[in-house]
């Protein structure tokens, strides 16, 4: 006979979106049960840079959401000891058209950002190559966390401090009205949130098939720990990144940069390559990434994409060791209509929360705060 259980809220998925929903619900005193089909989160939530990246978000709702997430990450870091370093970021410009985009962006008055001369950049990071450097934008808002520890650490914290029930190794294939049945238990709930990330075909497949949603595969790498306690400082990126994030799309000067990059670096445009570099608490550098879109992918990574990434990296960065110890890929859901999230009523008292693209670490806690405010 199955054991009968009840929770105020059920959350399907223990990745960062599901944990963000759980965190805000639990803080409101709600009883929450979380179902995760694996023994731990193993998807995009652990396969990323570990960067909370407000600088890339469009001014307004998305940026405010990112800054709220930043606030929550710092709270979680203080509560759990999880690495949450306010490292900031440097956007490096090695060409006049790149510098023009940064100057135009800064003219919009983004808080916590400033333009640096080439000489001033050296005061912020020893990792930047000065040859041909025109200048850079420093942003104070970015945070570096360790994504491989974050989900498990937050789940343990929610369980121990907020009484959240976790059911790992428990796949949910159907939801009947206000009931979820597992092999050993029957759970009733008032409302459920489906936060299944790239694994979105299992529950409500017809809704997902009709949604403007695809998948993105990215390739990344990690170095060995840097010797001698060498520190990267701010997370680094360069001109290609200006083409990737929505925050810069309002800059009219971006068209000139895009035209040049398309002519000079067509392979980078074809494979959606841009460069971010972060450093975790172990001293390892995380480097990436690329972007391939589709409903499914070959399981084999393309080494020429890794070579493109490393070739561009060496144009702007220096470090004691670029010895790569790991290569991997991640897959995340991506909306095709330009929106930043998919909030979709799936059934009575069931809501899908998905489609945050590659900004789950940056937006999830802010979005969850908004979705739970009226509860």
N, C-alpha and C positions, 0 to 999 in steps of 0.2 A: 504494500500500500504506500502510495506517495505521501510524503510529508507536506502539509499545507502551510504556506508561508504568505506573509503580506508585507508589502512595502508601499510607502507613499509614491515613490518613483522607481521605475526600472530604467536602467541605461544599458544599451547593448553596444559593447566596444569599450575596451580599456586603453585605447590610444589617447592622445592628448586632448582630442575634442570631447570624448566621453568623460575623461577625468576632469576637464574644465566644467562640464555640466554638473558632474557629481560634487565637485568642490563647492560650487555656489548653492546647490540644493542642500547639501549637508550643513553649510553655514547658516541656513535658514531654519535649521532644526528638523529637516525632513528625513525620514527613514528611506535610505536608498540602497538598492541592490544593483550590482554591476555584473553583467555576463560577458565573458571573453572566451572565444573559442580556443585560444592557445593558452599555454602555461603562463605567458606574459605577453605584453605588447611586443610585436616583432615587425610591424609594418613601418610606414613612413615616419612614425613618431620617434623611432630610434635610429633612423637612417639619414639624418639630416645634419646640418652644420651645428645645431645647437644655438642658433642665433635668433634672438628676439629683435626684429628689424623694423622699427617704426619708420625709419628714414625712407623706406621704399613704398610706404603707403600714401595713397592720395589724401590730400588735405580734406578734413571734414570727418565723416563717419568712420572711415577705415583708419585714419590716423588716430582719432580719439580712442577707437577700439584697441588699437595697438598699444597706446600709452596706458590704458587701463590694464591690459595684459601685463605690461612691464611692471606695473605696481603690484600685481598679484604674484608674479614670479619672484620679486624681491621679498614679498611676504613669505612665500614658500621656502625661499632660500634661508631666511632667518629662522623659520620654524623647524626645518629639517636638516640643515647643514649642507643641502645640495649646492653645488657650484652655481652661483648666479652672479657673475662678475660684470659690473657696469663698465665694460671696456670702451664703449663708443666705437666709432668706425671712421675710416679714412677712405674717401673717394679720390683716387689719384688721377691726375690729368697729365698726359704726355703729349698731347696735341692741342693746338689752339681751339679746335672745334669742341673738344671735350671740356676745356676750361670755360668756353662760352656757355655751354649748357649749365655748368655749375654756377656761374655768375648769374645767369638768368633765374635759376632755381632759387638762389639765395636772395635775389631781389624780391621774392615773394614773402620773405620774412619768416622762414621756418625756424621755430624756436630751438635753441640749443645748437645751432649750426653756425659755422664761420668759415671764411675763405682763408687759406694759409698760403704763404709764399713757399717756393721750393725749399728755401733755407729753413723756414719754420717747421716744415714737415719733419725734419730730422729730430726735432725736439719731442715729437710724439711717437716715433717708431724707428728702431734701428733696422727694420726689415725692408725699408723702402729704398729702391735704387734711385739715386739722384740724377743720373745721366738722362738728359732730355726732359726731366720733370719740369712742368710748367707751374704747378701748384696743386692744391688739393682742397677738398671740403672736409672739415672735421664735424662730426655729429656726436653729441654726447649721449644720445638716447639708447643706443644699442647695448644689449646684454648678451653675454655668452653663458650658456648652460651646458651641461653634459647630457646629450640626448639619450645615451645608452644607460644612464642611471636615472634619468628624470622620471620616466613613467613608473618604474618599480618603486622609487622612493616616494613619489606622491601617492601611489596606491597604498603603500604601507602606512603612510601618515594618515590618510583618510580612514583607513580601517582602525588604526590604533587610537587616534585622537577624536574622530568624528563618528565612529560607530558604523561606518559603511560596510555592507556585506559584499564580498567579492566571490564570484563563482568562476574561477578560471577553468580551463579545459572543458568549457560548457558551450557548445554551439547552439544557437537559437535559430530554428528553421521556420517556425510559425508562431504567430501571436494571434490568439483567439479572444477578441474583445478585450477584456481587462485581465487576461490570463496568459501566463507563460508556463509551459510544461517542459521540464527537463527529465532525464531518465529517473531521477530520484525525488524530485520536488515539483510541486505546483505552486507558482507564485501569482498572487493577485496584486494589482497596482491601481493607482489612480490615473497615472499618466506614464507613458514610456517615451524615451528618446532613443532613436536609432542612430548611432554614431559609428558606422561600420567602415568608414574610410574607403579604400580602394576595393574592399570586399563588398561591393554593393549589389551584387547579383542575387544574393541568397534571399533576403527579405524584400518583399514588394518589388519584384523584378520588372513588372509592367510599368510601374511608376518611374523607375529609373530609366527604363528604355525610352520613355517619352520625354525625359528631362534633358536639358542642354548640357550633358555631362559626358566627358571623355576621361581618359587616363593619361598620365604623363610618366615616362620613365626617365630617370636621371642617373648619371654615373658620377661616382665620387671616389676619393682616395684619402688615405690617412698615412702620415709619416710616422717614423719611430719617434720616441720622445726626444726633444731637442737637448743636446748635451749642455752641461754647465748652467742649468737653470735659465737658459736663454728664453726671453719673453718676446712674443710678437707685439704686445701692446694692443692698440685698437684692431678690430677686424679690418681686413684690407679688401679693397676691390678697385677696379680701374674702369676705363672707358666703356667696355662692353656692358658693364652693369647698368649704365645709364639707359641702354636700350631695353632692359628687361623689366624694370619696375614702373608701376603706374604713376608714381609720384612725379616722374620726369616727363610724362606725356604732354603736359601743358606747356612745356618749353618749346617755343617756335624754332629755336636753334637746334633742336634735336634732329630735324629733317636733314640738315647738312651733315651731321655726324653719321646718321643712318646711311646716307648715300655713299659716304666714303667707306664705311665699314663693309657695306654690301659689295663694293667694287674691289676692295683690297683683301677682304677676308670672307669670301663667300661660304666657305665650309663652316665657319663659325655661325653664320646666319642660318645655314641649312640645318644644323644640328642644335640650334638654340644654346650655344655655349656662351656662358659668361663666367666670371671668376669671383668667387668669394673665398677668403681664407680666415679660419678661426683657429683658436688654440684651446685645448681642454686643460683641466687641472693636472693631467699627467704630462703635459708639455708636448703632446702630439698635435700636429697641424692637420686640420681637415680641409680638403681642397676639392673644389668642384665649381660648377656642374654643367650638365647638358640637359636637353629637353626634347624627347621624342613623344609624339602624341598618337593615340590610337586606343582601341578597345582591348587589345591584348598585344603581347610582345614576345619576341624570341627570348629564351632565357639566357642567351649568350651576350655578354658585353662586347662592345666594339673597342678594341685597343687603340685604333686610330683616334677615337674620340678622347681617350685618356691622353694621348700624345698631343692633341690640339690644346687640351687644358694645360698640360705642363709647359708646352712651348710658350703660351701666352703668360703663364705665371712667371716664367723666368725673365720676361721683359720688364717686370716692375718689382720683383721681390727677391731678396737675398736672405738666406738662413744657414745656420751651420750644417744642417742635414736635410736633404730632400729624398732620403731613402724611404721608399714606399713600403709599408708593411701590410697594408690592406687595400683592396679594391672591391667595390660593391655597387649595386644599383638599388634604387628605391622606386616605388610606384605610388603615385597619389592621384586622387580624383581631381579633375579640373573642369570648371565651368567654361562653356564655349560662348556664353552671351555677355561676357565682360563683368559679370557680377562677382562679388567676393564671397558669397555663401549661398547654399541651397537650404532653405527652410521650407519643408514640404509636409503638409498634413497627410499622413499615410492612411489613417483610419481614425475612428473615434478614439480620442485620448492617446493617439500615437503620432509623434512628430519625428520626421527625418531631419537630422542636422549633418550636413555634409558639404563637399565642394569648396573647402577653403584653399584648395590648390596647394602651392608650396609655402603657404603662410600660416600653417596650423600652429606652430610655436608662437607666432607673432600675434595672431588674432583670436585664438580659441577662448582664452579666459575673458577677454573683453566681450566677445560675442555671447558667451554663456552668462555673463553678468547682465547683459541686456535682456536675454530670453527669460531669465528668472526673476527679474525685478518685480513683476506683478504677482509673483507666487507668495 
